[in-house]
Amino acid sequence: MSKNVLISGASIAGPSLAYWLGRYGFQPTVVELAPALRDGGQAVDFRGETHLTVLERMGVLAELRRIQTGGSPIHFVDEHGRSLLHLPAEFAGGDVEVLRGDLARVFYERSRPHTEYIFGDSITSLTETAGGVQVTFRQSAPREFDLVIGADGLHSNVRRLAFGPEESFVRHLGYYAATWQLPNYLGLGRGSVGYNTPGRLASVGADHLDTAKARAFFVFAAPQATYDRHDPEQQKALIVKAFAGLGWEVPRLLDSLQQAPELYFDSISRADVPAWSTGRIGLAGDAACGATIGGMGTGTGVVAAYVLAGELALANGDHGAAFIRYENAIRGYAQGCQKGGNRTGKFLAPGTTIGLHIRNGLLSRRSLLDWTLKEGQKISTIDLPDYRSQLSQLSK
């Protein structure tokens, strides 16, 4: 039976998968390029019965409710600070909203008793054999695993090594997004304030735990650019160029960018992989079917990890059958959620003045907001198998 499983990625889907595999008697190992768990980051949310059911079965829902942000209302203003649109906390925050770093820590701690974690390393080659996958690493000695799972995000290293180059699977959706930390010089309270010009959003909100700190969030329309994803100075230059000459608080926010302790910058893109497995190698979360922002990727990744682990446990060593059942169960659901990412850039930073007026006018109507929230819950809901019950029946 395939028990020794290597998982690439220690953000959300990876530790979630490791947790469930450990509960089912597997020996998961998680390798992560970063030297440690990443702290802070933007808030991520869970919404609807399916997300909450998986969190409840993991035993983490109560803890996440204790550390939740309470949601993040969004207030859009003009260049003089006059109000244009207010979106309530539940619009962006769902049923439970948690900082990404806090969520990763909870999943890491829950999975750690049954999981080996390797930080500061990455996979350099994958060679499948009749009985396993031979893996080489940048730092660690080569090892062989029964299975390898890429849970390493939109820019998946496992997908590149085993399935093909990123450009074959990832499509640019016309926008870039950036976020960084800065002092809360505006004295902001809960939520964020945003300013738009066509194709641009500059926003800032107070830190949920330390009100002396704030976090900027910028979005801008642009064709796909060539830059080094690991060079923050190149990324800062792209941001400054995109927002040069804008009013409101933009100049001060750009000044803070130069002293930012860390920067997240990426294209708003989506991944579409025709088949989520090849031999003994599979994909989970954004690596298989993700969107940078707005595609409910966090919740989908947690649900996918639950289903993949359950199918592997039920398969009794037939990983091929497990991969097929997992993909059949999740693909349509993940693609439905992923569609939201197609609209994220256009929603946050409409490309024309008319588009901005239409967005603000439509979303000022409470009835439309309520309908949007209900539709989001419908999309994120599927029937979940009870794997513990099924496994218990098989063991009798």
Secondary structure by P-SEA (a helix, b strand, c coil): cccbbbbcccccaaaaaaaaaaaaccbbbbbbccccccccccccccccaaaaaaaaaaccaaaaaaacccbbbbbbbccccccccccccccccccccccaaaaaaaaaaaacccbbbbcccccccccccccbbbbbccccccccccccccccccccccccccccccccccccccbbbbbbbbcccccccccbbbbbcccbbbbcccccccccbbbbbbbbbbcccccccccaaaaaaaaaaaccccccaaaaaaaaaaaccbbbbbccbbbbbccccccccccccccccccccccaaaaaaaaaaaaaaaaaaaaccaaaaaaaaaaaacaaaaaaaaccccccccccccccaaaaaaaaaaaccaaaaaaaaaaaaaaacccccaaaaaaaaaac
